[in-house]
Amino acid sequence: MNISEKTHIPFEILVATTNRTTLDFIDNMFKNNDLEHYHLLIINQTSEHKLLVSHKPNIRVINAFETGLSRSRNLAIQHAIGYICLLADDDVVYLEGFENKIMESYDQLKDADLITFKTITTENKPYSNYPKKATDLEGFYRKVLSIEISFKREVILKNNISFNENFGLGSVFQDCENRIFLEEVLKNKQIKAYFSPEFIVVHKPLSSSDDVTSDRYMFARSALFYKYHGIFAWIYVCKLIFSLVNRKFIKLNNVPHKLKVANQSIKTYKSMVHGE
């Protein structure tokens, strides 16, 4: 019997993907685990002529005719049926027994509403410089990948937390969506958010958010700075550009161009949000 949306399950994985017509990609994600033991909700952003269908009782599919990773995440949260949900991309591989690590972390951190975990790269190295032990998420959230985020769905819905659909791949500002989501979580003192030092997933060494030299990155960051700091965003823009030059990621002769990108970003954000 297929799982209906009226059913409630302990754990569900919310997968974002695009233009899929078969479930073959799932096999690699769960090559270290038995796929039949897991419940998945797949959001497939596609066209009406390129649909994904699941005949597996533990895998639900929603074909969405819109674009944007944040929209995909929000749609998944709205239609999820898991008590605890884990965000997923279609290019990850889960470590053996990852669900046990997640559920045990919620047992240990009894007041936790959201817990982030660790990613190991395909080169067998930690993706980030993670804290050594379980801790409050406050000091670490800026480095968190979406594939490391788990949460109690009802708490997220009850507190009207969602991904900002102006940010993220496929949106106007193609980055920063995880940071904004987690900042909204941390601002809400009713939600308890933690980091757990458990590896759960494998990912290639770089993600789209690591392309710090790209105009896409500068465009998104500048909008993020303006969202939170208004006119003082330019202080943060200049600090970011100085950091990129200092770390030799960009050259001095690239600075005028980056400033133009930042200026266009802030103008775009003001026009979208404030109608200016």
N, C-alpha and C positions, 0 to 999 in steps of 0.2 A: 504493500500500500504506500503510495506517495505521501510524503510529509506535507501537510497543509500548513498555511500560515497561522492556523489556530492552535497548532501544536507547539509545545515548548520543549526545548532540549537544553542540556547543560552547556554545550559548547558548539560554536558554529564559526566557520571560516568564511570571510566575506571577500571574494576574489574580484578584482577589477581587471577587465580585459577588453579588447576591441576586435571587431570583425572576425570572430570565430564562427566556424560552422561545424566543428567536431570537438569532442572532449579530450582529444589525444594529448593536449598540452598538460593536462592534469596528471597524467601518469608520471612525468618527470618530477613534478612537484612532490609527489608522494612515493618516490622510488625507495625511500628508506622506511616506509610505513605501509600499513594495509589501508588502502583508500576506503574500503567498505566500512571501516570503523569511524569515519569522520563525516560530519554534515557540512555541506558547502552551499553557499548562495553565490552564484556567479552573475555579475552584472556585465553583460556583453553590449558595449556601445557599438552600434552597427547600423545597417540600412535594412529596409523591409525586404530586400531581396537576398539578404545574407544572414540568415537566422541560425541561432544555436539552439538545439533541442536536447534535453536530457531524458533518457529513459531509466536512469538510475534513481532508486527511491531515496537515496541520501544526498542527491545533488539537485538543487533547484536552479533554474535559470530565468533571468529577466533580460529580454532583449530591449535595450533602450535606444531610441532614435534621437539621441542628443550627444553632445561631446563635452569633455571636461572631466578630469579625474575627480575633482571635488564633488561634482554632480553624481558621479558613479558611487563615491563613498556615501554620500547622503542618502541616495536611493537604497543602498544596501542596508544602512542603519534602519531606515524606515520599514523595510520588509524583512529584516532578520527575525529569527525566532529563537535564537540562542540566548541563554541567560548571560553567558560570557561570550563575547565575540572577539575575533582576531582579524585585523586587516591584512589583506594579502594582495600581492601583484602576481602576474602570471609567469614571471621568470625566476621565482624563488624555488629553493629545495628545502624541505623540512627535515630537521635532524630526527633520528629515531627517538621515539618517546617524547616528542616535544609537547604534546598535550598534557602529559603527566606533570611536566615541569611547570606549565602554566597553572594548572589546577592546584598543584601543591603550593605554589606561590600565593594564590588567593587564600588557601587554608592557613598559611603562615602569617600573611599580612591581613588579618581578619577584617579590618575596616577599609580595605582597599576597594575602590570603585574603578580604578584604572591602573594597570601595571604595564610598563614597557620592559622589553627584554633585550638580549644581545644577538647580534648577527656575526657570523663568521664568514670570511670571504672564501672565494674559490681557491685562493692561495693559502688557505688554512691559517689566516691571521684574523684577530679581532677587527671588525670594521671600524670601530672608533676607540678612543681612549676612555673606556668605560670606568665608572666607579668600581671599587673592589668589593663592595658589599651592598646589600639592599639599603636603599635610602629614599628619602623624599625626592620627588622628581624636580623640584624647584630649580636646583642648581645645574641640571643636566638637560633639560627639555629641548634646548635649541639644537642639539645634535641628534635627536631621535628620528629614525626612519619610520615611515608609515607601517612597514612590515613588522615593526617591533611593538606596535601598539595593540593592546587588548583592553577591554572595558566591559563593565556591566551595562548592557544595552538599556535597561529601564532607567538607570541613573542618568545616562546621557540624554535620553528622550525627555525625562521629567524636567531636566534643567535646561532644555532647549539648546543644547550644544550641537553644533553642526560645523561642517567644513565651509569656509567662505568660498563661494563659487566664482568669485573674481580672481582667485588664486589657484595655482596648480597647473599641471600639464593640460593643454587643451583649452585653457582659459586666457584671459587678457594678460594676466601676470603669471607666468608659467613656473612659479616656484613659491615657497614659503607657506604652503597650505597647512603643513603639519605643525609648524611653529605657531600659526594663528590658532589652530584648533586647540593645541595644548595650552596656549596662553589663556584662552577662554575657560578651559578646564581649571587652571590654576587660580584664576581670578575668582572662581566660585568656591567659597570656603566650605560649602556643603559637600564638595567632592574631594575624596582622598586619592591622591595619585602618587605612585611609587615607581621606582626602578628596581628590577630584580636581576642579579648577576648570573642569569642562566642563558646559555646559548640555545636558541630554538630554530634558527633558520640560516641558510647559506645564500649568499648573494655575491655577485661579481664585485671587485674592489671599489668600483665607482658607481654612483647613482647620478641621475640627472641633476640633483642639487649640488653635486661636487664640481660642476663645470663653471668655476668662479670667474673665468676669463670671458665668458660669453656675454653678449649684450642682453640675452634673455635673463640671465642672473642679475645683472645690474638693473634692468627694467623692473623686475619683481621686487628686488630689495629696496629700491628707491620708493616704490609705492608702499611697501611695508613700513618704511621709516616715516613716511608722511602720515600713514594711517594712525600711528601711535604717537608721533611727535609734532605733527603740524609743520609750521615754518621752520622749526628746529631740525627738521629732517636733513637739511643741508649739512649740518654738523656731522651727522652720521654718514651721509654720502661721502663727504670729504675724508672722514676717517677710514671708510671702506676702501676708497681709491688709494689713499696713502698706504694702507696695508698691502694692497695688491702690488703696488710699485715696490714697496720695501721688501716684499717676499719674492720679487722678480717674476711675478705672474704676468704683469703687463709692463710696458716701457713708458717712460715719461711722455713720449710723443703720442701715446694712446689716451692720455688724460683728457684733453679737450673733447675727444669723441665720447668718452664715458660720461663726462659732465652733460653733454647734449642728450645722451640716452636717459640720464637721470632726470633732466629737466622735462623731457617729453613724457616720461613715466608719471611724474608728479602732476603734470598738466592733465594727463589722461585720467588719473585717479580722481582728481578734483572734479573733472567733468562728469565722470561716472557717478560719483557719490554725492557731490554737492551741486551738480548742474552748472558749474562755473566754466 
